[in-house]
Amino acid sequence: MKSQLAFVITIFTISAVGLASAGQRLVTAPRSLLARAAVNRYESDVRLAKRQYQAAMLQADRREYNSLINARNVAMKDGRANEVVRITKVMQIVSARFKQLHTTGPAAQVFAVSAEKGWQPTISVRKGELLSIVARGSYTSSQWGRLRLIRPSGISFGGELQGELIAQIGTGPSFHVHSREVMPKTGVLLLGFYGDHALARGAVQVSVGVLKR
């Protein structure tokens, strides 16, 4: 009876240890070279698997997004406005999914910046901070002669850049947005698009994160 009880306790203890350590690092790291090599090899394999998974997902998202762009261009050419709206909504979903994989740093946040509105608040920043600002998606506007598909980088019209994503901190001067941007002052980072908002439709997903304080 005692031996059976000891067996049950042993099995229970092993199971409890296994459950407690699953997905967690051991409190006391192993000291032997073989054990440490095994742990390091596992962690290296996990990092590689995560990178491969992320790369495959991003590639799939890019293929889907590019195909949707082609489909929307055809719909726009055919004058099917309702289909353009439906495809745009799907593109926004794909774009948001892309941003979840592509955001840089744990502090990154994703905002839907509407082309139909003026300045829109995002995060509070401090002077000298280095930010990652990554925009993905597009919107439509009829401001420049006809209905056009506008990306965050804008379009060239009349020899000037139009419709691009721009930023402003508080009531300070506006500036062009780059993927890496050093904040010129302290305040709330505002994002918006250059152009007539009344003639624009849609929104763009923008990931904003602090890379260096």
Buried (B, 14 or more C-beta within 10 A) or exposed (E): EEEEEEEEEEEEEEEEEEEEEEEEEEEEEEEEEEEEEEBEEEEEEEEEEEEEEEEEBBEEBEEBBEEBBEBBEEBBEEEBEEBBBBBBEBBBEBBBBBBEEBBBEEBBEBBBBBBBEEBBEBBEBEEEBEBBBBBBBBBBBEBBEEBBBBBBEBBEBEEEEBBBBBBBBEEEEEEEBEEEBEBBEEBEBBBBBBBBBEBBBBBBBBBBBBBEE
